[in-house]
Amino acid sequence: QVQLVESGGGLVQAGGSLRLSCAASGRTFSSYAMGWFRQAPGKEREFVAAISWSGSTTKYAESVKGRFTISRDNAKNTVYLKMNSLKPEDTAVYYCNRILLFPAATQPFGSWGQGTQVTVSS
């Protein structure tokens, strides 16, 4: 059972930056593609970014392409999301999770962590 703990969220002005971290327990972390997802108030949870188990392949939602960068450190069982040029519409709770069948698909699987709140003020 993999447990996920997200951190690094906060309140930032538009145009600012944040780096989110997702620490995973379990020895199988490096076997999985990982992804970041977000859920804004009143909206469905949506895909943000994903990275292959080796880190060699990444994929981004169009809305964040060029502004966000996903990376991972398998030695630390951690995946990161560097967010630059933040916009008010990036405000959401951000979650990480494993992804099956990446890069063909970006559907998450497994239990969710508590997420980390990102709030971007205009």
Secondary structure, 3 states (H helix, E strand, C coil): CCCEEEECCEEEECCCCEEEEEEECCCCHHHCEEEEEEECCCCCCEEEEEECCCCCCEEECCCCCCCEEEEEEHHHCEEEEEECCCCHHHCEEEEEEEECCCCCCCCEECCCCCCEEEEEEC
